[in-house]
Amino acid sequence: MSIVLDSVSHGFGARRVLDAISCTLTERRIGVIGANGSGKSTFARLLNGLVLPDEGRVAIDGRDTRTETKAVRRRVGFVFQNPDNQIVYPIVAEDVAFGLKRLGLPKAELARRVAETLERFGLSHLADQGAHVLSGGEKQLLALAGVLAGAPEILVLDEPTTLLDLRNTRRIARILEDLPQRVVLVTHDLALLETFERVLVLDGGRIVADDRPGPAITAYRALMEAP
């Protein structure tokens, strides 16, 4: 399944955030890095239709995000930096169930899938707890579990470890490493990208480096050190 951006530009008001970006992404693990304001989050949101391009075209496996938004969102899950922006229901098990209900599963199968998902993410003991009383790490796990319960083919994450301590950051990293899904990860944590196949560096709304992690991160650091 390919992710294609063809001459994509986007802005908010008079501010141009992305400028004529073109790339085709086919790798299993893709990182996106850049300074604050470089366009990373907008780039990520384009991939499942949360943001639509002002110019150009974004296509997921040939499906245009502008005209086939629902089909794209079934295939591309999105995890926000702040899990409070993603958790919908007040009870943990109910929130995981929300991501599954659109699949039209029978009640027994829905319950089985919820239990299976909670077990997979180490959240079974919290099934009946209020989502608002979870720790930051538990909330991020819940947000991730809710998205993955719907079995997307691609998972896009926008700085999912920014609010986490080192222990929970490592936990999320291990989960991402084992996922069968293709992963597109926007992050400031360069250590998370060591095993990735490809890293894009954004600056001023453009892709200024596109390479394996080592060379891409070197280019990024040089960019950050420039006067």
N, C-alpha and C positions, 0 to 999 in steps of 0.2 A: 504494500500500500504506500503510495507516494504522497508527499505533501508538496504542493507546488505554489509558489508565489511568483506572479508574473507582473513586473512593473508596478508594484503595490506602493501607493502613497496614502498617507492618512494624516489628518490634522484635527486639532481642537480649536475652533475659532480661527484666529489668524496664525496660530502656532503650528508649524509643520513638524509632526512627530516622526513620521517615516517618509523617506524620500526615494521613490523609484526602486524598491527592493525586488530583486529577482533571485530565486534559488529553488532547487529541488532537493528535498530531504527524503532519503530512503534508508538511512542508517537506523539501527536499533536503539542507540543511545546518543542523543544530541543535546549539547549544552548551549546556552545562550548567556553571554556575559557582556558587561559594559557599565559605564558610569551611571549614576542616577540621572534620569532625564534623557538617556540615550535612545529610548524607544523600546526597551526590552519587554515591558509589560504589555504595551500595545501590540507588539509583534506576537506575543503569546496569545492574546485574546483574539487575534485574527484567525487563529488556527481552528477554533470551533465556533466561529460566528458570533462571539460576544461583542466583537467590533467588526464592522464591515468596512472594506477599503473605500476611500473616496475615489481612488483611481486604481486601475489594474484589477487583477483577479486572484483569488485564493481558492485552490481546489484540493480536496482530500479524496484520493482515489478517483479522481475525475469529477467529483461532486462539488459544484460551486457553492461556497458558503453563502453567497447572496441569494441564490434561487432554491437551494436545497438545504436550508439551515437545519431543519429537524433531522434529516438523514445524516448530516455531518455531526450533529451533537450526540446522536446515538453511537457514533463511532469514536468520538473524541471527548474524553472526560477532562475536566478542568479542576485543578486544586488551587485555591487562592492562598495568598500569604497569610492572611488572618482567618483562621477557621471559623470565627464567629460570623463571618460574612457568608458562610456556607452551611452551617448547621441550621436546619429548618425546624425540627421538632424538639420539644423540651426533654424527651426521654431518649436515651441512647438507642435502644432497640427500634423505637419508632422512627428515628432518623435514618437508620440503615434501611429500614423497610421502605421508606419514601423513595429511595433510588431504584427499588425493585418493582414498585407498584405499576409503573408504566409498562412493564413487561407483560402484564395481564396474567400473572401466575395464579394457580389455585391457592387457596388459603394455606393448605398444608405444605405445599411446596414453598410458598413465601416464607413461612415460619422456619422451614428447614434451611433455606438459603440465608436468612437473617442469622440464625444460630451458627451456621458454617462461617459466615463472614466475621462475626464477632470473635469466634474461636481463632480464626486465622490471624487476627490483629491483636490478640491477647486482651480483648475487651469483654469477654463473656461474663466476668464477675461484675461488670458495670452495666449489664443489660437494662436493669430497671432503675438505674440512677439518673438523676437530672443532668442533662448535658452541660448546664451552666455551672455546675460545681466541679467539673473535671479540671485537671491541670492543663497547662498549655500543651504539653506533649500528648496527653490523652485526647484533647480536642482535635489536634492535628491528625492523630491516628483515626479518629472518628470521621473526620472530613474525608480522609483518604479512603477509608473503608466504604463510606457512603457512595463515593464515585465509582470505586472498583466493583461494588456489588452489581452495578449495571453492566459489567463486562465490556467496557469500551476496548477498542482495538488500539487506540493511541491515548496516552496519558500526558497531559500538559500541566506542568506545575510552575507556578509563579512565586519563586522565593519561599518555598514551604518551610524552610528551617530558620528563617530570620528571627523568629520569636522564641526559638527553642534553645535549651541548654545543650552542652556537648553530648550528654548521654542520649537525649532524645534525637539529636541530629544524627548520631550514628545509627540509631534504631531506624529512622526513616531511610537512611542511606542503604542499610541492609535490605529493607523491604523493596526499595526501588531496584536494587541489584538483582533480586530474585524474580521480579515480575516478568511474565511472558509478553506483556504489552510493549509496544514501542514507547519510549519516554523522551519527551522534550522538556528539559529542565532549565528554567531561568534561575540564576543564583549568583550570589556574591561569594559563596563558599567554594573556592577553587579546588579544595581537596576532594569535593564530591565528584569532580569531573575526571579524576585520574584514570578511571577505567572506561571512559566514554570513547566513542569512535570518532566523533566530530564535534567541534566547538565553533560557534559563530561569535564574533566580537562586533558589537554595535557601537557606533559613535555618531552623534548628530543625525540619527535617523537612517544611517546607512550601514551596510555590512562592510567593515574595514579589514577584517581578517576572517578566514574560513579554512580551518585546518584540523589536524589532530590536536589533542589537548596540549601537548608540550609547546609546539610552535604558536598555537593560538593564545595560550596563556602568556607566553613571552611577549607577544605583540601587544596584548592587553596591558601588561605591566609597563611596557615602554610608553604606551599611550598615557597611562596614569602618571608617569614620572615626567612627561614632557611639560615644559613651562607654559 
